[in-house]
Amino acid sequence: MGRTSDAKNKILTAARSLLEQRGYSALGVAEICKTAEVPKGSFYYFFESKEALALAVIDEQWAAERRDWEGILRGDAEPLERLRQLFEATENRQRNGQESCGVVVGCMFGNLSLEMSNQTDAVRERLQQIFEDQVDMVEATITEALGRGEIEVADPREAARSVVAQLEGQVLFAKLYNSTGQLSTLWPNCLALLRASRPQVAELA
């Protein structure tokens, strides 16, 4: 049992690395198995298809990232400070990825959304749910800041969607230009988008 469990973990680790570096379409089962150093039979023992593996990798990645999002956005800091910490954590994650593999890898969910949105309904629907979960968490934080009079937005849900879209868009630019410097405008742009009160801007800038 230990050996089969180890094989599954090796496949998931290899697939996650390859998906981040090369995407889904150009990736084959044989290459995944070669990278994981497991026989092809082991792959089909755990996963019925490459799509099933991709879904497992997405779920594993989101489970880890969700813990980070919840830890920050449900923390004890003031609401706008929590948002700032989320952006800071995103920038740090991309910087660490660049130091590890030499390039800005971007966001797995954003990368796969661009590549696969018209290819497989199962992956598209899973990614949609992940982004909705992100919007839910940001909306709760924005609603709290709104109640404290720190921002001015007409619709917290749409404001949260815009914040998540901005986050994804800037990460995409960081990947395109291979520069985490593209993420330096995230926080001031977020404050402008939410029409944060001037004292709050000065305090958190």
N, C-alpha and C positions, 0 to 999 in steps of 0.2 A: 504493500500500500504506500509505503514511504517513497518507493521509486516512482510509482505512477503519479503520485502527487507532485513529486519533484519535476517530472516531465511536463505536467500541465503548467506549472509555474514558469518553467523554462520557455515554453511556447508563448505564454502571455507576455513575458518580459521581452522576448525577441520581437514579437509582433508589435508591441507598443513602441519599441525603439525604431523599427523599420517604418511603421506608419508615420511617426513623427518626422522621419528623415525623407521618406520617399512617397508617402501617400498610399492610397488603397489600390488604385487601378493597376499600377506597375508591379504590384507585389504578388508573388505566387506562393502556393503552399510549399513547394519544394525549397524555395529560398528561406522561408520561415523555419522549416525543419532543419535546414543546414545550419542556419544561424543559431538555432536553439540546441543543435547537436542531439536531435532525437530522430528516430525513424519515422517515416511518413505514416506508418500504421498508428503511431502514438497520437498523431494529430487527429485522425478520424475517430480515434477512441474517445476523445474529449469533445471534438467539435465536428458537427455534420457538414460544415462548409466554411469557406473563408468569411462569408457574411456573419455567420454565428460567432466566429472568433472576433471579428471586428466589434460586434455588439458586446462581447465579454470584455474586451479591452476598454471600450467606451465606458462601460459600467464601472470597471475597476478604477479608471482614471477619475470619473466623476465622484466616486465614493471618497477618494483621497482629497480631491479639490473641494468637495462639499464640506468636509470637516474643516478645511481652512476657512472657507467662506463663513460658515456658521460660527466658528471660533472668533472671527473678527466682527461680523455684523451683529452678533448676539452678545457681544462683550459688554463691559462696564463703561467704556468710554462714551463721550457724547456722540450723538448720531453722525454729525458731519466728520468728526474725527475718525469714526469707524469707517466711513467711506474712504477717507484719505488713506487709512491703513490698508484697505483693500487694494487701492491703486498701487500703493507702495509694495505690497506683497506681490502683485502681478509683475511689476517692474523687476523686482528681485528674482522672481522665478525665471523670467526671460534672460536676465543677466547671467544667472547660474547656468542655464541651458547653453548659452553662448560660450561660456567658459569651459563647459564640459565637452561640447562637440564642435566648437569652432564657428557655429552659425546660430542666429536667432531662429528657434524652431517654431515660434508662434504658438497659437492655441490649437490643440488637437481637434476640438469641437468646431472651431471656426474653419480650420483647414478642411476637415471632412465635409462640412456643410457646403463649402464651395465646390468640392470635388464630386460629392455623391448625392446632392439634393434631388437630382433627376434620375438616379440610377436604382435606388432601392428604398422602398417605402419604409421598411423596418428600421433602417438606420436613420432615415430622415425624421421619422416620428420620434425616435429615441432622442435625437439631437434637439428637436423642438421642445421636448419635455425638459431637457436639461436647461435650455435657455429660459423656459418659463419658470423653472425653479429659481434660477438666478434673479429673474425679474421679481419674483415673489419676495426674495430676501431683501433686495434693494428697495422695493416698494415699502416694506415695513419700516426700513430705516428712514426713508424720505418722509413717510407719514409722521414719524416721530419728530423729525426736524421741523416739519410744517406746523405741528402742534405747539412747538416751542417758539414759533415765530422767527425761526432762523433762515427760512427760505420762502419764496413765493412761487408756487406752481399751481396751475388750475386743476390738473389731473395727476395725482401721485403715480398711478399705474403707467400712464404714458411717459411721465418724467423718468420713471425707473427703466422703462424700455429704452429710452434715449440714452440713459447712462450706460446700460449694458451694451448698447450698440456702439457707443463711443469707445468703450473699453475694448470691444472686439476689433473695431476699426483701427484704433491706434496700434494694437498688437499686430494686426495685419500689415500696417505700414512698417512697423519695426522689423517684421520678417522680410518684407519686400526690399527694404534698404539695408538689411542686416545691421541694424543699429538700434540699441535700446534707448538711444537719445530721443527717438521718436515718441517715447512714452513720457517725456518730461512735461508735456503740456496737458496731461490727463487731468491733474487736479485743478489748475486754474480754469480749464474749460468746463469742468464739472460744476465749479462754483458759479460760473457765468450762466450755465444752462439752468441751474436751479435758482438763479437770482438770489444768491445768498446775501444776507444783510452785510453791510460794509464792516461793522465791527467784527463779525464772524470771519470775514475774509482776512482781515488784518491779523486776527488771532491765530488762524490755522495755516496761513500762507508760509 
